Amino acid sequence: MSQIEKARHFRSFHVPYNPLFLYNIWDAGSAKAVESAGSKAVATSSWSVAAAHGYEDGEQLPLEDMLATVARIAKSVELPVTVDFEGGYAADPETVGQNVRRLLELGIVGFNFEDQIVDGPGLYSVEDQVSRIRAARRAADSLGVPAFINARTDVFLKADREVAQADLVEEALLREKAYASAGADGFFVPGLIDTVLIRQVCEAATLPVNIMTTSALEIRKFADLGVARISLGPAPYIVLMSTVEKEANALR
């Protein structure tokens, strides 16, 4: 299957009430395990990829190392591969576009793209993030790849603890509308955990909604809310490394 065919196939998986489930991986070995398990697609977690190389999350893993890891993953499986690309490893739209092009040239069919300012306070303004998404879209279009841009908002993750999630929904949906008009294909809302609010976002959003959970046992619950994509983020890596530590300690 060609990259373009994989991209179209991947896009078709995002169906409200019948969500795509992604067990996030971090290297070729974990990608192959997920493929063998019968998954529809492979998705990286930036946190897990960084940790597997001894780095913290937040684009601390050098871009060249990240791309090398992604290239190996893409070559090791036949499934569509989507990458947690964080903030695109750049602030300015032009460099974002260049980096997205490099990513897609490896055979990748989609990527998460967040609006938090990496290594900085708060989020990009809506206008600035729209410009960055448009640059990413242009880069994909220049390659002829219908890449799935999963626009992530950190409205809920970055909020002060005392701010109620219900008070943030309006801003999140404002961003969803703007990101959709800029060329995004999905809307990722990590940190949103209230089921009533998740349903509200799913009903109001024009893009398929992606939520993050720590348990595969909750898939049915979120599907019934209208979610179109469910991911586990760093949870699989954390659980596995905890097991390794416990077993190593037992041997000691």
GUDREN-17446 format. One record per residue (C-alpha): residue in one letter; chain; x, y, z; residue number from 1. Coordinates in steps of 0.25 Angstrom, whole numbers. Layout:
BEGIN
[rec "a", "A", [X, Y, Z], NUM]
...
END
This chain:
BEGIN
[rec "m", "A", [0, 0, 0], 1]
[rec "s", "A", [5, 14, -4], 2]
[rec "q", "A", [7, 25, 6], 3]
[rec "i", "A", [-5, 32, 0], 4]
[rec "e", "A", [-13, 20, 1], 5]
[rec "k", "A", [-9, 18, 15], 6]
[rec "a", "A", [-12, 33, 18], 7]
[rec "r", "A", [-26, 31, 12], 8]
[rec "h", "A", [-28, 18, 20], 9]
[rec "f", "A", [-24, 25, 33], 10]
[rec "r", "A", [-33, 36, 31], 11]
[rec "s", "A", [-45, 27, 29], 12]
[rec "f", "A", [-43, 21, 43], 13]
[rec "h", "A", [-48, 34, 50], 14]
[rec "v", "A", [-62, 31, 52], 15]
[rec "p", "A", [-70, 37, 64], 16]
[rec "y", "A", [-77, 26, 73], 17]
[rec "n", "A", [-68, 16, 66], 18]
[rec "p", "A", [-54, 21, 70], 19]
[rec "l", "A", [-40, 18, 66], 20]
[rec "f", "A", [-32, 12, 77], 21]
[rec "l", "A", [-17, 15, 78], 22]
[rec "y", "A", [-8, 8, 87], 23]
[rec "n", "A", [4, 18, 87], 24]
[rec "i", "A", [18, 12, 84], 25]
[rec "w", "A", [32, 17, 84], 26]
[rec "d", "A", [41, 9, 75], 27]
[rec "a", "A", [41, -2, 64], 28]
[rec "g", "A", [39, -13, 74], 29]
[rec "s", "A", [27, -8, 81], 30]
[rec "a", "A", [21, -4, 67], 31]
[rec "k", "A", [23, -18, 62], 32]
[rec "a", "A", [16, -23, 75], 33]
[rec "v", "A", [4, -14, 73], 34]
[rec "e", "A", [3, -18, 58], 35]
[rec "s", "A", [4, -33, 62], 36]
[rec "a", "A", [-8, -30, 72], 37]
[rec "g", "A", [-17, -26, 60], 38]
[rec "s", "A", [-17, -11, 62], 39]
[rec "k", "A", [-22, -2, 50], 40]
[rec "a", "A", [-10, 8, 52], 41]
[rec "v", "A", [2, 11, 59], 42]
[rec "a", "A", [4, 24, 67], 43]
[rec "t", "A", [16, 29, 75], 44]
[rec "s", "A", [16, 36, 88], 45]
[rec "s", "A", [26, 47, 89], 46]
[rec "w", "A", [27, 45, 104], 47]
[rec "s", "A", [30, 30, 102], 48]
[rec "v", "A", [40, 32, 90], 49]
[rec "a", "A", [48, 43, 98], 50]
[rec "a", "A", [48, 34, 111], 51]
[rec "a", "A", [53, 22, 103], 52]
[rec "h", "A", [65, 30, 98], 53]
[rec "g", "A", [68, 36, 112], 54]
[rec "y", "A", [61, 50, 110], 55]
[rec "e", "A", [50, 58, 116], 56]
[rec "d", "A", [37, 61, 108], 57]
[rec "g", "A", [36, 75, 101], 58]
[rec "e", "A", [45, 73, 89], 59]
[rec "q", "A", [57, 70, 98], 60]
[rec "l", "A", [60, 58, 89], 61]
[rec "p", "A", [67, 65, 77], 62]
[rec "l", "A", [60, 66, 64], 63]
[rec "e", "A", [70, 57, 56], 64]
[rec "d", "A", [69, 46, 67], 65]
[rec "m", "A", [53, 46, 67], 66]
[rec "l", "A", [53, 46, 51], 67]
[rec "a", "A", [63, 34, 51], 68]
[rec "t", "A", [54, 26, 61], 69]
[rec "v", "A", [41, 30, 53], 70]
[rec "a", "A", [48, 25, 40], 71]
[rec "r", "A", [51, 12, 47], 72]
[rec "i", "A", [37, 10, 52], 73]
[rec "a", "A", [31, 13, 38], 74]
[rec "k", "A", [40, 3, 31], 75]
[rec "s", "A", [37, -8, 41], 76]
[rec "v", "A", [22, -8, 39], 77]
[rec "e", "A", [12, -8, 28], 78]
[rec "l", "A", [1, -1, 36], 79]
[rec "p", "A", [-1, 14, 35], 80]
[rec "v", "A", [8, 22, 45], 81]
[rec "t", "A", [4, 35, 52], 82]
[rec "v", "A", [14, 42, 60], 83]
[rec "d", "A", [13, 51, 72], 84]
[rec "f", "A", [21, 63, 66], 85]
[rec "e", "A", [18, 72, 78], 86]
[rec "g", "A", [20, 87, 74], 87]
[rec "g", "A", [27, 83, 61], 88]
[rec "y", "A", [40, 86, 67], 89]
[rec "a", "A", [39, 101, 63], 90]
[rec "a", "A", [31, 113, 66], 91]
[rec "d", "A", [31, 120, 53], 92]
[rec "p", "A", [22, 115, 42], 93]
[rec "e", "A", [33, 114, 31], 94]
[rec "t", "A", [41, 104, 39], 95]
[rec "v", "A", [29, 97, 44], 96]
[rec "g", "A", [26, 94, 29], 97]
[rec "q", "A", [40, 90, 26], 98]
[rec "n", "A", [40, 80, 38], 99]
[rec "v", "A", [26, 74, 34], 100]
[rec "r", "A", [31, 72, 20], 101]
[rec "r", "A", [43, 64, 26], 102]
[rec "l", "A", [34, 56, 35], 103]
[rec "l", "A", [25, 52, 23], 104]
[rec "e", "A", [36, 49, 14], 105]
[rec "l", "A", [39, 37, 24], 106]
[rec "g", "A", [25, 31, 20], 107]
[rec "i", "A", [17, 36, 31], 108]
[rec "v", "A", [2, 39, 29], 109]
[rec "g", "A", [-2, 47, 41], 110]
[rec "f", "A", [3, 55, 53], 111]
[rec "n", "A", [-1, 62, 66], 112]
[rec "f", "A", [2, 77, 66], 113]
[rec "e", "A", [0, 84, 79], 114]
[rec "d", "A", [-3, 99, 82], 115]
[rec "q", "A", [5, 100, 95], 116]
[rec "i", "A", [18, 108, 94], 117]
[rec "v", "A", [29, 97, 97], 118]
[rec "d", "A", [38, 102, 107], 119]
[rec "g", "A", [30, 114, 110], 120]
[rec "p", "A", [17, 119, 117], 121]
[rec "g", "A", [3, 117, 112], 122]
[rec "l", "A", [-2, 115, 98], 123]
[rec "y", "A", [1, 121, 84], 124]
[rec "s", "A", [-10, 131, 81], 125]
[rec "v", "A", [-21, 126, 72], 126]
[rec "e", "A", [-16, 134, 60], 127]
[rec "d", "A", [-1, 129, 62], 128]
[rec "q", "A", [-6, 114, 63], 129]
[rec "v", "A", [-15, 116, 51], 130]
[rec "s", "A", [-2, 121, 43], 131]
[rec "r", "A", [6, 109, 48], 132]
[rec "i", "A", [-5, 99, 44], 133]
[rec "r", "A", [-6, 105, 30], 134]
[rec "a", "A", [8, 104, 28], 135]
[rec "a", "A", [8, 89, 32], 136]
[rec "r", "A", [-4, 87, 23], 137]
[rec "r", "A", [3, 94, 11], 138]
[rec "a", "A", [15, 85, 14], 139]
[rec "a", "A", [7, 72, 13], 140]
[rec "d", "A", [0, 77, 1], 141]
[rec "s", "A", [13, 80, -6], 142]
[rec "l", "A", [16, 65, -5], 143]
[rec "g", "A", [3, 61, -10], 144]
[rec "v", "A", [0, 54, 4], 145]
[rec "p", "A", [-14, 55, 10], 146]
[rec "a", "A", [-7, 55, 24], 147]
[rec "f", "A", [-16, 55, 36], 148]
[rec "i", "A", [-13, 67, 44], 149]
[rec "n", "A", [-18, 64, 58], 150]
[rec "a", "A", [-19, 78, 64], 151]
[rec "r", "A", [-16, 77, 79], 152]
[rec "t", "A", [-21, 88, 89], 153]
[rec "d", "A", [-14, 89, 103], 154]
[rec "v", "A", [-25, 98, 108], 155]
[rec "f", "A", [-29, 87, 118], 156]
[rec "l", "A", [-15, 82, 122], 157]
[rec "k", "A", [-9, 96, 123], 158]
[rec "a", "A", [-20, 102, 131], 159]
[rec "d", "A", [-19, 106, 146], 160]
[rec "r", "A", [-24, 95, 155], 161]
[rec "e", "A", [-34, 105, 161], 162]
[rec "v", "A", [-41, 107, 148], 163]
[rec "a", "A", [-53, 98, 145], 164]
[rec "q", "A", [-52, 90, 132], 165]
[rec "a", "A", [-66, 95, 128], 166]
[rec "d", "A", [-61, 109, 128], 167]
[rec "l", "A", [-50, 105, 117], 168]
[rec "v", "A", [-60, 98, 107], 169]
[rec "e", "A", [-63, 111, 100], 170]
[rec "e", "A", [-48, 114, 97], 171]
[rec "a", "A", [-46, 100, 93], 172]
[rec "l", "A", [-57, 100, 83], 173]
[rec "l", "A", [-53, 114, 78], 174]
[rec "r", "A", [-39, 108, 75], 175]
[rec "e", "A", [-45, 96, 69], 176]
[rec "k", "A", [-53, 104, 59], 177]
[rec "a", "A", [-41, 112, 55], 178]
[rec "y", "A", [-32, 100, 54], 179]
[rec "a", "A", [-42, 93, 45], 180]
[rec "s", "A", [-42, 105, 36], 181]
[rec "a", "A", [-27, 105, 35], 182]
[rec "g", "A", [-27, 91, 30], 183]
[rec "a", "A", [-27, 82, 42], 184]
[rec "d", "A", [-33, 68, 41], 185]
[rec "g", "A", [-35, 64, 56], 186]
[rec "f", "A", [-37, 71, 69], 187]
[rec "f", "A", [-29, 66, 81], 188]
[rec "v", "A", [-33, 70, 95], 189]
[rec "p", "A", [-23, 63, 105], 190]
[rec "g", "A", [-27, 66, 120], 191]
[rec "l", "A", [-41, 67, 117], 192]
[rec "i", "A", [-47, 56, 126], 193]
[rec "d", "A", [-61, 60, 130], 194]
[rec "t", "A", [-71, 51, 122], 195]
[rec "v", "A", [-82, 62, 121], 196]
[rec "l", "A", [-72, 72, 115], 197]
[rec "i", "A", [-66, 62, 106], 198]
[rec "r", "A", [-80, 59, 100], 199]
[rec "q", "A", [-82, 74, 99], 200]
[rec "v", "A", [-69, 76, 91], 201]
[rec "c", "A", [-72, 64, 82], 202]
[rec "e", "A", [-86, 70, 79], 203]
[rec "a", "A", [-81, 84, 76], 204]
[rec "a", "A", [-68, 81, 69], 205]
[rec "t", "A", [-67, 80, 53], 206]
[rec "l", "A", [-55, 71, 54], 207]
[rec "p", "A", [-54, 57, 59], 208]
[rec "v", "A", [-50, 58, 74], 209]
[rec "n", "A", [-38, 50, 80], 210]
[rec "i", "A", [-37, 48, 95], 211]
[rec "m", "A", [-26, 42, 104], 212]
[rec "t", "A", [-28, 32, 115], 213]
[rec "t", "A", [-20, 22, 123], 214]
[rec "s", "A", [-28, 10, 122], 215]
[rec "a", "A", [-33, 2, 110], 216]
[rec "l", "A", [-45, -3, 118], 217]
[rec "e", "A", [-51, 11, 116], 218]
[rec "i", "A", [-52, 10, 101], 219]
[rec "r", "A", [-67, 7, 101], 220]
[rec "k", "A", [-70, 18, 110], 221]
[rec "f", "A", [-64, 29, 102], 222]
[rec "a", "A", [-69, 23, 89], 223]
[rec "d", "A", [-83, 25, 94], 224]
[rec "l", "A", [-80, 40, 96], 225]
[rec "g", "A", [-77, 42, 81], 226]
[rec "v", "A", [-61, 41, 82], 227]
[rec "a", "A", [-55, 37, 69], 228]
[rec "r", "A", [-41, 34, 74], 229]
[rec "i", "A", [-35, 29, 87], 230]
[rec "s", "A", [-21, 29, 91], 231]
[rec "l", "A", [-13, 24, 103], 232]
[rec "g", "A", [-1, 34, 102], 233]
[rec "p", "A", [11, 30, 111], 234]
[rec "a", "A", [3, 20, 119], 235]
[rec "p", "A", [7, 7, 112], 236]
[rec "y", "A", [22, 11, 113], 237]
[rec "i", "A", [21, 15, 128], 238]
[rec "v", "A", [14, 2, 131], 239]
[rec "l", "A", [24, -6, 124], 240]
[rec "m", "A", [36, 1, 130], 241]
[rec "s", "A", [30, -1, 144], 242]
[rec "t", "A", [29, -16, 142], 243]
[rec "v", "A", [43, -16, 137], 244]
[rec "e", "A", [48, -9, 150], 245]
[rec "k", "A", [40, -18, 159], 246]
[rec "e", "A", [45, -31, 152], 247]
[rec "a", "A", [59, -25, 152], 248]
[rec "n", "A", [58, -22, 167], 249]
[rec "a", "A", [53, -36, 170], 250]
[rec "l", "A", [65, -42, 163], 251]
[rec "r", "A", [74, -33, 171], 252]
END
